[in-house]
Amino acid sequence: MKKLLLGTAVTCAAMAGAANAGSHSVSACLITKTDTNPFFVKMREGATAKAEELGIELNSYAGKVDGDNETQVQAIETCIANGAKGILITASDTSGIVPSVQQARDAGILVIALDTPLDPIVSADMTFATDNFLAGELIGKWAAAKLGDEAANAKIAMLDLAISQPTVGVLRDQGFLQGFGIDLKDPSKWGDEDDPRIVGNDVTQGNEEGGRRAMENLLATDPSINVVYTINEPAAAGAYEALKAIGRENDVLIVSVDGGCPGVENVEAGVIGATSQQYPLKMASLGIEAIAEWAENGEKPSASEGKDFFDTGVALVTDQPVDGVESISVAEGKDLCWG
């Protein structure tokens, strides 16, 4: 398989950037779910720095809240009207945005999904993302190994993203369950499992307040919960506050995904047991390089070998390593974190 923008491809992209610097004859768009989540802030920083390096004019847009498909649709329309050469997008509604994405592609615009695959994934020209299923699987395996024999008696709270079940949320949720040893029913959605260890699912909108509220709801269902899966680290922080309010912050295992600096600090503090770290700056900078290549040579990026997306990497961060699950330390996670 072609290795994305390595060797001469990088040289070509850099030469294209030098030629375009000052004139900004190539423009690109970055469309994120929000402009406040540290993950998307870092993504914007990565895209901006690489665009400046390559002489590409970058216009950034964001939804008002996670789930704001309408604003993202309007942003795509603006990008088409402005003659953008490429669009990088983290979609709030992974299926609802597809018709707008198709309009952009029909107009000759390269569309790359960042972090969150579209539904279906082939709706974008390429996806640059963490292997979100693997990210979930790593924390599921770690939690099961940490509990040992008691994993068979676990009481699990599933703190997901949104009722609309965007792909990133489904992949992390289902990866965690598989890693923990729970049979999946339909892996394209969450909530249909019948394992009695699952207390229930609730949604957080990926923020701290949502995590606190969802945790309170599930504790009302079963106050003996002892394992908490969270879609991301802000939701994990909220879940911890809900547990702390009833004096159970020290006897519940919380796992998460993201690897932002506040999240890694929460692993160090014992708020989160382990988190799967992903790399948004890398996703965005590679995306801008791909747009430069598309503008210069008309070449589209290729997927990682054996996958239907370009894998930007993931690492489990914990200071409580377990046998059989590869991980890095909190100190290493701090060197690689963002936000």
Buried (B, 14 or more C-beta within 10 A) or exposed (E): EEEBBEEEBBEBBBEBBEBBBEEEBBBBBBBBBBEBBBBBBBBBBBBBBBBBBBBBBBBBBBBEBBBBBEBBBBBBEBBBEEEBBBBBBBBBBBBBBBEBBEBBBEEEBBBBBBBBBBBEBEBBBBBBBBBBBBBBBBBBBBBBBBBEEEBEEBBBBBBBBBEBBBBBBBBBBBBBBBBBBBEBBEBEEBBEBEBEBBBBBBBBBBBBBBBBBBBBBBBEEEEEBBBBBBBBBBBBBBBBBBBBEEEBBEEBBBBBBBBBBBBBBBBBEEBBBBBBBBBBBBBBBBBBBBBBBBBBEEBEBBBBEEEEBBBBBBBBBBBBBBEEBEBBBBEBBBEBBBB
